[in-house]
């Protein structure tokens, strides 16, 4: 998935007039001294927060302790956080001492049903039940880092509030990884509950630590960045019989296996990959209870990733067609729910905003360390926020120097190990972007 990345300043070229007209002057090209000072002051605190959150992870829609810690710190800064948004979300507004734009900054707080294998002294030992199965719980995607970074940004912005132009909404979001079946949550629920009704930002920024980038690097691209994601469920129904006489029933196991195999041709033979990439992946297969009993049914679930609405709808139709007709060829039937729940749209970076803020990212990381990553098949429900207001979402390198990002344990791996220098770079990048946006670049 990872391709060689070029410095973004050599790739991302826009008409200067267009960008200036849309967003005013460009961001400044040198790191602000107040950003460097804040990063130095917050370094130890960021690491302490991150390790605390890492040792105490919570699954989606269960982020009670994390939300309480966040809200408690915001109150200690003199802010008045709103809690209980979309179950456990936390919002706070920092009002600057001078008039100016409105900006929102978002961090996600939830962890994953993953049993940690890093061996870190602060590794998670938390367990929970997920989908009816006992599992470990781990911040295997770096949300512990995101939450810590935004708390550090809050410290810095409050300290300079008198000189701050405009206002900042801090959005600590629950349930980015997806809500349990039958529940609501995440960015869609926050918007449904009116997160932007009384404070409509002029822009929103978000970040994600990323294993495929070296520590010290930032990845950003204009336009589509991360794929739309949709979940599907297919139940293949046969007729139970003894394993010694399969002719006495209808074997849904063999039919399901054929469905899985044939479904791979949807992308490889029916989808125009010269246009944009797409993925169909089966992630779970459940069927049977005993080695010598052919069961009544097999249930499978998986994910579809796309960048184009037309391709998305065509893959839905093709997968339903494969499920039903391949099952029928075996004498079985299929119930295909494609998709079986609302999915995430494509995460899109506003081109003009990205062009404007590129110098801000280069100011903190250096021009050669800001790269354009390839399209990412991973997805983000941050995409819902990005549909509401102009957005820029960027990646912060999380793989320690000396380790090849191409082979390092990836996000969602039980061995994912974020290099903690990403906390410092993430804070400096988010703070620089925020101040440059609010203050209109170089003054």
ROVOVO-983028 format. One record per residue (C-alpha): residue in one letter; x, z, y. Coordinates in steps of 0.02 Angstrom, whole numbers, plus 32768, in hexadecimal, padded with zeros to 4 digits. Layout:
N
AXZY ...
This chain:
443
X800080008000 X809080258075 X80E37F9380CC X817E7F908137 X81507FD081E3 X81917F8D8287 X81A27FEE8329 X80F57FE08373 X81367FAF841F X816F7F0B83D0 X80C87EED837D X803F7F3283EC X80337EBA847F X7FA07EB484F6 X7F767E65859D X7FAF7EE5861B X7F247EB88693 X7E9E7ED5860F X7EE07F8185E1 X7EFA7FB78695 X7E4B7F8186C7 X7DFE7FDD8633 X7E5D8080863D X7EC5808B86DB X7F8180A086E1 X7FE780AA8643 X8020814D85F6 X80CB8187862B X8162815985C1 X81BF820085C7 X819082A08570 X8143831985EA X81AB83B78604 X8110842285EB X80F983D18540 X81AA83FB850B X819584AD854A X80F084C584EE X81388481844C X81C984FC8454 X8155858E847C X80DB856383EF X815385358363 X815485DB8306 X809B85F5831F X8071854882DA X80D2856A823B X808186158226 X7FD285CD823D X7FF4853C81C8 X803585AD813D X7FA386248150 X7F2485978145 X7F86854C80B4 X7F7D85EE8050 X7EC486018074 X7E7685538061 X7DBA8538805D X7D5684A68019 X7CE384388081 X7C4D849480CB X7C9F85398096 X7D1D854E8125 X7CE185FB815A X7D8986548168 X7DDE85C081BB X7D5485AE823C X7D5886698261 X7E148665827C X7E0585CE82EF X7D7586188354 X7DCC86C08362 X7E69867283AB X7E0686078425 X7DAC86A48462 X7E5486F9847B X7E7F866C84F4 X7DE48692855B X7D8185FE8518 X7CCE860884DB X7CCB85AB8435 X7C2A856B83EA X7C2785918331 X7BB9855F829F X7BB784A782CF X7B9384408233 X7BA284E481D1 X7C52851B81FF X7C8B84AB828D X7CD584F7832B X7CCD84AB83DA X7D1D84E7847B X7D2D849E852B X7DC784B58598 X7D968494864D X7E26845B86B9 X7E40849B876A X7E3483EC87B1 X7DB58361879B X7DDA82D8871E X7DA68284867C X7D6282D385DE X7DBF82C7853A X7D9C8308848A X7E20833B840B X7DF2834B8354 X7E3F83A682BF X7DF483B88211 X7DF9845F81B4 X7DC6844880FE X7E2F8443805F X7E2183EA7FB8 X7DF6841A7F03 X7EAD84087ECF X7F1884867E71 X7FBA84967ED2 X8060846D7E7C X80DB84777F0E X812C851C7EE2 X812E854D7F99 X813786087FBD X809385F7801D X803F85877F9B X7F85859A7F83 X7F4786007EF0 X7E9185EE7F23 X7E1585B27E9F X7D6285767EAE X7CDB85167E52 X7CC7845F7E80 X7C4B83E97E2B X7C2E84707DAA X7CE6847C7D7C X7D6685057DA1 X7DF284C57E10 X7E7B84FB7E83 X7E6584E07F3E X7EF284977FA7 X7F15844F8052 X7F5483B27FFA X7F2B8343808F X7F7A83A4811E X7EE083E58176 X7F36848E8182 X7FB4843581F3 X7F2E83DE825A X7ED38481827E X7F7584D782AE X7FA984498321 X7F05844D8380 X7F0F850A8394 X7FBC84F283DF X7F7A846B8454 X7EF184E48488 X7F73856784B4 X7FD384EB851F X7F3C84A5857A X7EF6855085A3 X7F9F858585E9 X7F9F84F18661 X7EE484F28684 X7EF385068741 X7F5584648750 X7EF1840886CC X7E8E83718707 X7DE9836086AD X7DAF83BB8611 X7DD483BD8557 X7D5F83DB84C4 X7DB38424842A X7D5A83EB838B X7D86844C82ED X7D2783EC8269 X7CF2842581BB X7CD383BB8121 X7D3C83218146 X7D62830D808D X7CAA82F58066 X7C1A836C804B X7BE183AA7FA0 X7B4F83497F55 X7AAA83727FA8 X7AFA83B98045 X7B18837780F5 X7BAF83958161 X7C4A834E81B3 X7C5382DD824A X7BA7828D8230 X7B5283378231 X7BB4836E82CB X7B7682D48327 X7AC682EF82E5 X7ACB839F832D X7AFF835B83D6 X7BBA837883E2 X7BC782F6846F X7B1D831184C1 X7B548389854A X7C0B8357854C X7C1F829A8538 X7CDB82788533 X7D2881DE8582 X7DA081D684ED X7DC68232844B X7E6B824983F1 X7E93827E8340 X7F29828382CD X7F5482908215 X7FF682C381C1 X802582398148 X809A823680B2 X80C2817C80C0 X811A81998166 X81C281F1817B X81C4829281DE X81E582648294 X817E81C5828C X80D281A082D6 X806381158294 X7FD980C482FB X7F85801B8304 X7EFD7FCC836D X7E547F9D8325 X7E2B7FC6826F X7E9C804D8228 X7E46809F8194 X7DC68057811D X7D0D8076810B X7CED80DF8070 X7C5280E38001 X7C2E81457F63 X7BCE80FE7ED0 X7B8481437E2F X7B5980DD7D94 X7B0081277CFD X7B0480BB7C5F X7A7780EA7BE8 X7A8180C77B2E X7A37811F7A96 X7A8B81B17A3F X7AC181A1798A X7B4481DF790F X7BF481A27932 X7C038162787F X7B7380E77894 X7B77809C7944 X7AFA8017790E X7A7780A07906 X7A7680B279C3 X7AB780627A63 X7B6680967A96 X7B6F80BA7B52 X7C2880E47B45 X7C5980347B16 X7BDF7FEC7B96 X7C27805D7C1E X7CD880297BF2 X7CA47F737C02 X7C527F967CAA X7CF37FE77CEA X7D5E7F557CB0 X7CEB7ECE7CF2 X7CD67F277D98 X7D8E7F0A7DBC X7D6A7E507DCC X7CFB7E747E63 X7D957E8B7ED0 X7E107E1E7E6F X7D9D7D877E59 X7D047D947ECB X7D477DDC7F6E X7DA87D797FEF X7E437DE77FFA X7E957D67806C X7E1D7DA580F0 X7E2D7E6380DE X7E577EDC8051 X7DD57F347FE5 X7DD77FB17F56 X7D5E7FE47ECC X7D97807F7E6D X7D4380E37DE3 X7D73819A7DF7 X7D0781F67D78 X7CC181CF7CCB X7C53824F7C73 X7BFE82367BCD X7BEA82877B23 X7C0683367AE1 X7C4F831F7A31 X7CCE82AB79E0 X7C568265795E X7BB8825179C6 X7B9581B57A2B X7B3B81FA7AC4 X7A9D81C27B1A X7AF381997BBD X7B9581907C21 X7B9D81B17CDB X7C27816C7D4A X7C4E817B7E02 X7CCC812F7E76 X7CF580EE7F22 X7CEE80487F7F X7D6480278012 X7D4B7F96808B X7D6D7F60813E X7CE77EDB8155 X7C297EFF8154 X7C017E5C80FC X7C827E7B8074 X7C417F2C8063 X7B8D7EF38041 X7BC77E6B7FC9 X7C2D7EE67F62 X7B957F5A7F58 X7B2D7ECB7F13 X7BB57E8D7E9C X7BD37F3A7E53 X7B197F567E35 X7B0F7EAB7DE2 X7BA27ED17D70 X7B607F7E7D41 X7AB37F3F7D12 X7ADF7E9D7CBA X7B797ED87C5A X7B157F6E7C1E X7A877EFC7BEA X7B007E917B84 X7B207F2D7B1B X7A677F557B0A X7A787FE47B86 X7A307FFB7C34 X7A8180327CD6 X7A4880997D6A X7ABB80667DF8 X7AB880C67E9D X7B29805E7F0E X7B4980B47F81 X7B02815B7F4C X7B1A81B07FF6 X7B43817D80A9 X7BFA814B80B3 X7C7C814A813C X7C8B80B281AE X7D31806081D8 X7DA080C98249 X7DC3805B82E0 X7E3E807D836C X7E06803D8415 X7E857FB4843F X7E917FD784FA X7E9E809384E4 X7F23807D845E X7F86800A84D0 X7F7B8086855E X7FB2811C84F6 X803E80C68496 X80C380FC8517 X808881B08503 X80AD81AC8448 X815381548466 X818081D984E8 X817C82648466 X81B9820783CA X8227817D8412 X81FB80C48413 X824C809E836C X81EC812B8319 X813F80ED8349 X810D806D82C6 X807780058297 X803E803481E8 X7FDE7FBB8179 X7F227FCB8167 X7EFF806C8109 X7E83806D8079 X7E6A81278096 X7DD1815680FD X7DA381D68182 X7CFB821581BF X7D5182218269 X7D15816B826D X7C6A81AB82A3 X7CB681F98340 X7D1781598360 X7C7480F78362 X7C30816583ED X7CC0815F846C X7D668103847F X7DE0814B8401 X7E94814E83CC X7EC181988322 X7F7781A082EC X7FE281D8825A X807282548260 X80FC824581DE X80F982D2815E X818282A580E1 X822882FE80FD X82C082978129 X8325826D808F X828882508026 X824381A08013 X8190819E8057 X816681157FDA X8181818C7F48 X815B82357F9A X80C082917F5B X803082487FBE X7FA38299801C X7F2882DF7F9B X7FB482FB7F1C X7FCA83AD7ED4 X8080839B7F09 X805E83627FBC X80D883C0802A X80CE83A380E5 X817383B28140 X814F843581C5 X81A883D1824C X8106836D824E X80B4840282A4 X812B83F58338 X811C83388348 X805F833E8332 X804D83C183BB X80BE83638434 X806782BE8412 X7FB683038425 X7FE2836684C1 X803F82D48513 X7FB0825D84EF X7F3182D88535 X7F9082FC85D6 X7FBA824585F4 X7F06821485DD X7EC1829C864D X7F45828786D3 X7F4581C986D0 X7FF981B38699 X809081C6870B X8067821887B1 
